[in-house]
C-alpha cells in the first residue's frame, strides 16, 4: 500500500515535469557554449581593421619550415643555394597572398646563426653540418625579399637553447670553432634532453645580448623577437643550477625561484636598453607561453586557469612585470587554446592579457595554433569545428581594443591540406582586406611628406600609377582605390576595404604601382600615402585620370580647372614652377597676375615710367609698365604692391580694364547681376560695375552663392578666368592675333 502510493505520486510528478518540458521553449534548456560570455566581441559580420598586425613564425629549427630537409641535403652548393632562396621567396609570396604584413624569422635556434656571425657558427640546418658556410647570407636575403614585399621582418632568437638533443653525434658536432659548447663548457646545462645555457651565469647572459646586438647592428631588421624558452625543465631543479645560485645570488634572494626570475628579468631589461640605445626604431618583443600564472596557484593577479605550464612558475619569466614596466614593445603570448579548452580557455587567457596591456606602451599580439587544425585532441580544432573556432578567435582579436594583431604558428601550415578550410576562411573572409601594421607612438617616427607629381596611365588591361617622393623618411606607400565621386577617407577602419596594396619605396626613382585588370580608368580615384618604417602615415596624394597633362599636382579637387590650366600652358601663358608643379591652390602675387594678363593678351606699348615699388630688374617690370601705360594697373599713391596677393575683386577689375584695351566691349550690366551673390555688400564700390559686367558675360561665377570679393585669388581660379577671357575674345571679336 505504501509502495503503491509512492509510485503513484512519482508518476504524477513525472507527468507534470513532462508537461512543463513540452510548453517551455527549447532554447531555455540550450547548452551554454564556452564562448557565450564573449559574444559582444564575436560579431556575426566580419569586422574590418585598417591597422592590425598579421604575422607568422618561420621556424628553422630541425628544418620545420625552412629550408626543407631535402633542400638542406642537396650536395651541389649552387643548386642548394638556389633552391633555398626559392623556398624563402615562396614563403614570403604565400604570406602576401593571405594578406599578412609581418614575419618572424628564426635566425638563431641553437646558439647558431642564419647570418654571418663573428660570435656563433653557421646553423646545422642550412647545410646539414654545424659551422659550414652555406654560401650566402640567409638573413640578408630574407630581409631583402621581405621588404621588397613590404613585410616587416623580426629576427627570432632562442636565447638559451644550444641543441635539441644530447646524443653523441650532436656532442661531436658541437666541438667546433665559435661553438659556445666548446668555448664555455662551464655554461652548459642539460634539461629536457637538450643542452642549454645556464641563465644564472652573468657572462652567459652577456653572450646572449652580444648575439642579438650583432644582428641589430649589421642587419636592417624591424624587430628582435624571443620565444618562450627561458628556463625550460621537465621538473624544477632538472637544470642543476644550485651551485650557480649559491655563487651569484650574493644573498639577494631567499629562494632560487625568485633569483631565476630576476635572471630572466635582467636579460630582458639590459637587452631592451641596448636596443633602444642602438636603434630606437627597432621593436623588441617576447612570445611567452599563453598563461602567466594561475590564480589557483596563489597568483592573485593571475588568470582563472589551471595550466600546467606557466611563465611565472615553469619558465621563471615574469612576463607580466616586463609588460608593466614597458621593457618590451610587444608581447605575443602563445594562446594555443580553444574557447572550449577546460584548463585555459581562449577567452579567459586573451582577456587577461588584454587587461595587463591596457594603457601600456606595449602592443598585444596573440599567437594562434594553426598547427593544431585537424591535428589535435581538442575537438574544437578538428573537422567542422575548426573554421568556426578560428573565426571566433580572429573576430575577437579585431574587436577587442587592446589586441593589436595575430600571429600564426607556423608558416608551413598555410600549405597543409588538412588546414586549407581555415586558411581559406582567413584569405577570403577574416583577412580578405589588407591591413597596415599598428603604429607604436612611443617608438618615435614621423609621417613623411605627402607624395607629389601623381599621374595615372592605362597600360594594356592595367592602370599604372606613378608619383614622386624626395622624403628620405619614407619607407613605403599605401594605395587606396575609390570610385569616382565617392568620399575619400583613409583613416577609418572601413578604409581597409579600399586599400588595394602597399609598395616599398625605390630610391632615386619615380615610384609606381600597377593595379591589374582594372578597366575604365575614368571610374576610379586613387589616394597614395607615404609611411615611415614605423607606419606613420602622410596625407594623401589624390590621383585621377582627369588630371592635368602638364602638371602632376592637380588632383581631383581641381578637376574644374584642369582644361583651363592645360590650355594656357600649351600657349605658354602659365608655366608652373618646374618639375611638373603648378601649385593650383597657391595665391598669386599682383605682379605675377599682371604678367599673366599682358602675356595672355599679347599687349605691347612703350612706356617711360613705372610704379615706385616695381624694381627695374624684376621679371614683371616690363609687364607692369605696359599695364600702367595702358591704364590696366592703377596702384595707390604711386605704388602697385606687386608682392601682395591679388584679391578676387582686383583680379576682376584688372581683367575688365584689359578687355576694354583690346577694343572688345562687353554689354554693360546693372547691379541686378550682383544679386546672385549673397555677399554683395562686401564688394568695394570701385569693383561693383566690373563684377556685374563679367558675371553677365559669363567670365566669372561665384562659389556656393558667394563671389568672395576680398579673398585672395588662387592660381587655379585665375587660370579659369583667363581661359574664359580668351575664349570670349575669340567669340566676340574673332581676334586670334591677341593669342600669340
Secondary structure, 3 states (H helix, E strand, C coil): CHHHHHHHHHHHHHHHHHHHHHHCCHHHHCCCCCCHHHHHHCCCCCCCCCECEEEEEECCHHHCCCCCHHHHCCCCHHHHHHHHHHHHHHHHHHHHHCCCCEEEEEEECCCCECCCCCCCCECHHHHCCCCCCCCCCHHHHHHHHHHHCCCEEEEEECCCECCCCCCHHHHHHHCCCCCHHHHCHHHEEEECCEEEECCCCHHHHHHHHHHHHHHHHHCCCCEEEECCCCCCCCCCCCCCCHHHHHHHCCCCCCCHHHHHHHHHHHHHHHHHHHHHHHCCCCEEEECCECCCCEHHHCCCCCECCCCCCCHHHHHCCCHHHHHHCCCCCEECCECCCCCCCCCCCHHHHHHHHHHHHCCCCCEEEEEECHHHCCCCCCHHHCCCHHHHHHHHHHHHHHHCCCEEEEEECCHHHHHCHHHHHHHHHHHHHHCCCCCECCCCHHHCCCCCCCCEEEEEEEECCEEEEEEECCCCCCCEEEEEEEECCCCCCCCCHHHHHHEEEEEECCCCCCEEEEECCCCCHHHEEEEEEEECCCCCECCCEEEECCCCCCCCCCCHHHHHHHHHHHHHHHCCCCCCCCCCCCCCCCECEHHHHHHHHHHHHCCCCCCCCCCCCCCCCCCCHHHHHHHHHCCCCCCECCECCCCCECEHHHHHHHHHHHHHHCCCCCCCCCHHHHHHCCCHHHCCHHHHHHHHHHHHHCCCCCECCECCCCCECEHHHHHHHHHHHHHHHHHHHCCHHHCC
